[in-house]
Amino acid sequence: MDMRSYARALITGASGGIGRGFAERLPGATDLLLTGRNAERLEAVAARVAKPGRLVKTIEADLTRDADRDRLIEAAEAFGIDLLINNAGAGRFGRLLDNPPEAERAAVLVNVVSVVDLTRRLLPGMLQRARTARRRAGVIVVASTAAFTPVPFLATYAATKAFDLQFAEALAEELHDEPADVLALCPGVTRTRFDAGPMFTPGNVPGAADPGDVAAQGLAALGRQTVYVAGLLNQATLGPVVLPRRLISSAVGMAMRLVAGRSC
Ligand SMILES: NC(=O)c1ccc[n+]([C@@H]2O[C@H](COP(=O)([O-])OP(=O)(O)OC[C@H]3O[C@@H](n4cnc5c(N)ncnc54)[C@H](OP(=O)(O)O)[C@@H]3O)[C@@H](O)[C@H]2O)c1
């Protein structure tokens, strides 16, 4: 598969599902820093993707905690990443008023706060290394097909994914002249352990996609597209919505540059 080459990648939520798919589908020449909360599963993924000459490290971190994110960012900077995959995600199915407040809060912290924090603090080093090595940096934000509409009973989750989508689209436009590619990857239901609570398990939905395939599609789309909807059926449904978005973010980017004068 034709994909951009990266020297060192940080994958959040690498202990299973689509995150493990990224670890497995990145070329063997890419060193990996894998993070999640479950140390045992992280080690199992690390063992699976180990290759002679490849550096694979794991770091346990809970992305809802400021101190853990600080530690992770420090480790990623020391590792010298040029690819950041914001894949970890949390969300709870149910009425907002019935869901535990801490589950709703975790969705915002993992899907929004952590994505912004990691991207904002790691990008400067990634861009610097890309310029020095005359390569490109990459950022993938794993959003969802749930990003395109309000989704009752997944209200907070879908809203966080809408944030992820718009954040990635706007960032791609801001980095237009930089050696960097940004992708919002929007999977539909995928066969993973994603824990949305007792009432709904997306991985059990008939026809759910293979997580490795979703990751591979995302890696292939990075550098070619800004938004990639995984799966033909999802693409057919969302194509008319996705296509004009790129034109809109370019046009708004141009208008905002005019507003800001030469400083942007
Ligand atoms: N499965 C689907 O149908 C589907 C559809 C659209 C989008 N997505 C998105 O795809 C991404 C990956 O999810 P998945 O489906 O592959 O499910 P998954 O296998 O459950 O992966 C979620 C990952 O996020 C990590 N994570 C969750 N909370 C965390 C926290 N507080 N701190 C650190 N890591 C945390 C988990 O690691 P630990 O448990 O080790 O902490 C796990 O590795 C998510 O962003 C999800 O929203 C999934």
The ligand as an SDF file (V2000), in Angstrom:
LIG
                    3D

 48 52  0  0  0  0  0  0  0  0999 V2000
  -15.6020    0.7780   17.3620 N   0  0  0  0  0  0  0  0  0  0  0  0
  -16.3700    1.6070   16.6720 C   0  0  0  0  0  0  0  0  0  0  0  0
  -17.4800    1.2370   16.2120 O   0  0  0  0  0  0  0  0  0  0  0  0
  -15.9120    3.0220   16.3950 C   0  0  0  0  0  0  0  0  0  0  0  0
  -16.6170    3.7870   15.4490 C   0  0  0  0  0  0  0  0  0  0  0  0
  -16.1900    5.0780   15.1710 C   0  0  0  0  0  0  0  0  0  0  0  0
  -15.1000    5.6080   15.8330 C   0  0  0  0  0  0  0  0  0  0  0  0
  -14.4380    4.8540   16.7650 N   0  0  0  0  0  0  0  0  0  0  0  0
  -13.2970    5.4680   17.4440 C   0  0  0  0  0  0  0  0  0  0  0  0
  -12.1460    4.6760   17.2400 O   0  0  0  0  0  0  0  0  0  0  0  0
  -11.1940    4.9480   18.2710 C   0  0  0  0  0  0  0  0  0  0  0  0
  -10.6360    3.6490   18.8000 C   0  0  0  0  0  0  0  0  0  0  0  0
  -11.6870    2.9190   19.4320 O   0  0  0  0  0  0  0  0  0  0  0  0
  -11.8830    1.3450   19.2010 P   0  0  0  0  0  0  0  0  0  0  0  0
  -13.1710    1.1620   18.5240 O   0  0  0  0  0  0  0  0  0  0  0  0
  -10.6630    0.7610   18.6240 O   0  0  0  0  0  0  0  0  0  0  0  0
  -12.1620    0.8330   20.6970 O   0  0  0  0  0  0  0  0  0  0  0  0
  -11.1560    0.2080   21.7810 P   0  0  0  0  0  0  0  0  0  0  0  0
  -10.5710   -1.0460   21.2820 O   0  0  0  0  0  0  0  0  0  0  0  0
  -11.9350    0.1820   23.0600 O   0  0  0  0  0  0  0  0  0  0  0  0
  -10.0310    1.3270   21.8440 O   0  0  0  0  0  0  0  0  0  0  0  0
  -10.1670    2.4760   22.6090 C   0  0  0  0  0  0  0  0  0  0  0  0
   -8.8080    2.7920   23.1240 C   0  0  0  0  0  0  0  0  0  0  0  0
   -8.8630    4.0190   23.8620 O   0  0  0  0  0  0  0  0  0  0  0  0
   -8.1170    3.8400   25.0420 C   0  0  0  0  0  0  0  0  0  0  0  0
   -8.6470    4.6740   26.1020 N   0  0  0  0  0  0  0  0  0  0  0  0
   -9.9450    4.8080   26.4900 C   0  0  0  0  0  0  0  0  0  0  0  0
  -10.0160    5.6220   27.5620 N   0  0  0  0  0  0  0  0  0  0  0  0
   -8.7360    6.0080   27.8360 C   0  0  0  0  0  0  0  0  0  0  0  0
   -8.1550    6.8280   28.8200 C   0  0  0  0  0  0  0  0  0  0  0  0
   -8.8860    7.4250   29.7830 N   0  0  0  0  0  0  0  0  0  0  0  0
   -6.8270    7.0150   28.8200 N   0  0  0  0  0  0  0  0  0  0  0  0
   -6.0520    6.4050   27.8840 C   0  0  0  0  0  0  0  0  0  0  0  0
   -6.5380    5.6080   26.9280 N   0  0  0  0  0  0  0  0  0  0  0  0
   -7.8790    5.4100   26.9050 C   0  0  0  0  0  0  0  0  0  0  0  0
   -8.2430    2.3650   25.3960 C   0  0  0  0  0  0  0  0  0  0  0  0
   -7.0630    1.9340   26.0650 O   0  0  0  0  0  0  0  0  0  0  0  0
   -7.0630    1.3200   27.5560 P   0  0  0  0  0  0  0  0  0  0  0  0
   -8.3310    0.5680   27.7500 O   0  0  0  0  0  0  0  0  0  0  0  0
   -5.8090    0.5200   27.5960 O   0  0  0  0  0  0  0  0  0  0  0  0
   -6.9760    2.5600   28.3660 O   0  0  0  0  0  0  0  0  0  0  0  0
   -8.3150    1.6900   24.0470 C   0  0  0  0  0  0  0  0  0  0  0  0
   -7.0280    1.2860   23.6120 O   0  0  0  0  0  0  0  0  0  0  0  0
  -11.9490    5.7610   19.3260 C   0  0  0  0  0  0  0  0  0  0  0  0
  -11.5980    7.1310   19.1920 O   0  0  0  0  0  0  0  0  0  0  0  0
  -13.4060    5.5660   18.9490 C   0  0  0  0  0  0  0  0  0  0  0  0
  -14.2090    6.6640   19.3600 O   0  0  0  0  0  0  0  0  0  0  0  0
  -14.8140    3.5720   17.0550 C   0  0  0  0  0  0  0  0  0  0  0  0
  1  2  1  0
  2  3  2  0
  2  4  1  0
  4  5  1  0
  4 48  2  0
  5  6  2  0
  6  7  1  0
  7  8  2  0
  8  9  1  0
  8 48  1  0
  9 10  1  0
  9 46  1  0
 10 11  1  0
 11 12  1  0
 11 44  1  0
 12 13  1  0
 13 14  1  0
 14 15  2  0
 14 16  1  0
 14 17  1  0
 17 18  1  0
 18 19  2  0
 18 20  1  0
 18 21  1  0
 21 22  1  0
 22 23  1  0
 23 24  1  0
 23 42  1  0
 24 25  1  0
 25 26  1  0
 25 36  1  0
 26 27  1  0
 26 35  1  0
 27 28  2  0
 28 29  1  0
 29 30  1  0
 29 35  2  0
 30 31  1  0
 30 32  2  0
 32 33  1  0
 33 34  2  0
 34 35  1  0
 36 37  1  0
 36 42  1  0
 37 38  1  0
 38 39  2  0
 38 40  1  0
 38 41  1  0
 42 43  1  0
 44 45  1  0
 44 46  1  0
 46 47  1  0
M  CHG  2   8   1  16  -1
M  END
$$$$
